Amino acid sequence: MLQGHGVFQEEHEAFRRTVRAVVDQELRPFAGAWEGQEEFPRELFRRFGELGFLGLKYPEAHGGTAAGELYEAVLLEELGRCGSGGVAAGLGAQFTIATGPLHLFGTEAQKQRWLAPAIRGEKIGALGITEPDAGSDVAGLRTTARREGDHYIVNGSKTYITNGVRADFVVLAVKTDPSRGHKGLSMLVVERGMPGFGVGRKLQKVGWRASDTAELFFEDCRVPAEYLLGVEGQGFSQIMGNFQWERLSLALGAVGAMDDMLETVLAHVKERRAFGQTLGQFQVIRHKLAELYTARECARQLTYHALRLHVAGEYAVAQTSMAKKVATETCCRVADECLQLHGGAGYMMEYDIQRHWRDARLGPIGGGTSEVMNEIIAKQLGL
């Protein structure tokens, strides 16, 4: 069989072994404790920077390794196995959504100011798009940035922002010309400590508890005009372009999480005994696992297909949306069935499966809901 089902080569699988060792030794043993603390240590960003994990697709000039997106895909999949959706989300947000726009649209000065230290793990970044009244409807954003001399005056709020509490900078979606709808959107970088920029309460979540999620507020926040990313009015296309990799990252993470859950439940049914035999000796259990492994493999293959098209530079909006929808929804099903197969133990907080079950539920919501994915797919059909 080809390595990585025809997507990954041996060098990618060698990298996978390296990442898996880090995950098994430095993340997984502490996943439960970090959830109890409600966030993982900030030092993990620096550790991942030292390992070169935060700059896999970025050039060496800015501290990256220029290894490419396939290496990052391996990292995302393996992070899904760490036992904590919050850890995977917080670290993943740094290199998938917070720094991506800087790499694609930033000036050299902007890259040196934010991208390079983020790749080293010295600065934490966040992407600020979602608002209380606008999530997937990006054109409906209300946060404004009015040009006033050499500054933009920002007013508005954001919510559900991953890494928002600890972020040193936020790549912010704003309306620089509210009269032009989605054509009036722009992207600004706002730094911690700027007058008028406030971090609200740390949001309490059902899952992903080890990551910090925040509300952000802007009241006459003065942002230097040179902090504009790219060209004013081009924010909508900048956001849409970055969404494809974000959605692929969620699909890849879901595949990794399913791998972890299925390995765990397989070991459980081989050991747990009931009515004089192991659970795995019951036909209903064997068939249930056969179904779950088949569903996981279908989600993996669709995700890898979308990934293959993406890295080849092909237009794969429909396939990416399909992969995100199928992988995250399948992950929810797998998590629920695996918890059920654990019986009463699955409902106990001391078992990892309950955390997978809670973490998985965000998949069909974050990065664009399944309903939005359906709408995107339908548009690609000409409907």
Secondary structure by P-SEA (a helix, b strand, c coil): cccccccccaaaaaaaaaaaaaaaccccccaaaaaaacccccaaaaaaaaacccccccccccccccccaaaaaaaaaaaaacccaaaaaaaaaacccccccccccccaaaaaacaaaaaaccbbbbbcccccccccccccccbbbbbcccbbbbbbccccccccccccccbbbbbccccccccccbbbbbbcccccccccccccccccccbbbbbbbbccbbbbcccccccccaaaaaaaaaaaaaaaaaaaaaaaaaaaaaaaaaaaaaccccccccccccaaaaaaaaaaaaaaaaaaaaaaaaaaaaaaccccaaaaaaaaaaaaaaaaaaaaaaaaaacccccccccaaaaaaaaacccccccccaaaaaaaaaaaacc
